[in-house]
Amino acid sequence: MQKQEVSRIYKTTDYSKFIVNAAYYNSTRINFLLYKQVTRNAKLPLVVVRKIEDKLEIVAEQDAFYVAQQLGLPVYYYEAFQSLPHVKQQIDFSFEDMQELLDFCLDNGNFGGGYEKGN
């Protein structure tokens, strides 16, 4: 297999260009990464982003971003997804579509509750 570039890694200290999601804040992991960085000078994981307009939405390794920000270190990141314009998706199921989906799930899933279709 010949050599092929699959991604470029960037670094920045412009923390304002990142979008974080508070729901994924993990103080235990942040403290662990902070401890490793301070005591062992361990490298932080690469932050994975998706470009949204002029911002970078963090989609993985948000904890590494917080540690870099706290210590004033550069954030090393790469773009994992090609940026596509956001299109609001609309799903329009009819009653029959929903019934068919439910029947499929009940026939093919292991729900462990002993539910039988038609009861």
N, C-alpha and C positions, 0 to 999 in steps of 0.2 A: 504494500500500500504506500502510495507516495504521500509526502508531507502536504498537509492542507490546513490553512488557517480557519479556525472555527469561531474565534472570538478575540476581541481586543480587550485588554485590561487597562483601565484608566485609574488615575488617582486625583483627588482634589481635597482641599480643606474648606471649600465653599459648602458648608453644611446646609445652607438655605436652599440649595437646589434639590434636596431630597424630600420626598413625601413619606412620612412614617404612619403606621397604623397603631394607635394606642392599644388596640385589642391584642396585639402580639408582643407587648412589652413583657419581658421575662427577667425580673430582677435577679433571680438566682443565677441564671446563665450570664447575665451582664457582670455580676460580681465575680463569677468564675473566670470569665475572659479577662476582666480587669486584673484579677490576682495573677493570672498567668503572664499577662503583659508586663506588669510592674515587677514581679519577682523573677521571671525567667526571660523577659524580653521576647516572649512567644509572639509569633506573627498572628494577626487577626484573620479570621476567615474572609474570603472575598464576599462582598455584598453583591447580590443579584438584583438588577433593576429592570424596569420597563419604562421606556420613555413615554411621557404623557405631556404633549405640547412642549414647554420649555423646562419641565421638571422631570425628576427621576423618581418613580415610585418604587420603593423597596419591596421586593417580592420574596426575598429570602435573606437570612443572616442579618436581620435588623439589629440584633444585639451587638454585632461587631460595629455597626454604625454608631450606636450609643457610646461604646467604649472609646472609639476613635475620637468622637466629639468631646467626651469628658477629658481626655488626655491631650487634646489639641493635635492629634495625629492625622495624617491623611487617610481618607477613606479610599480603599482600593475596591473598584467595582467593575462589573461588566454587564452589558445588556444581553439578557437571555432571550428576549423575544423581539422580533421585528416590530417596529412601531406601526400600527395600523390605525386608521381613523376609527374612533369609537362609534359604533352604530348601535342604537338601542334595539335590542332583540325583543321580539314579541312572539310569544307562543300562544297560539289560539287552538285549544283543544275543544272538540265537541264532546258531548256526554258519552257518545259511543267510543271516541278515542280514549277517554279517561277510563271507561269500563274495560276496554281492551288492555290498556296498560296495567290496570289493577289485576285483571285475570292473569296476565303474563307474570307479574311479580309473585302472585300467589302460587302459580303453577311451578315457577322456577326458583323460588327463594326458599331458604330454610329459616323460617321465622320462629320456630321452636314453640309456638303457642298452641299448636294443634288446630288452628283455624282451617276450616274446610270451606271452599268456595260454595256459595249457595246457602250458608247458614246465617 
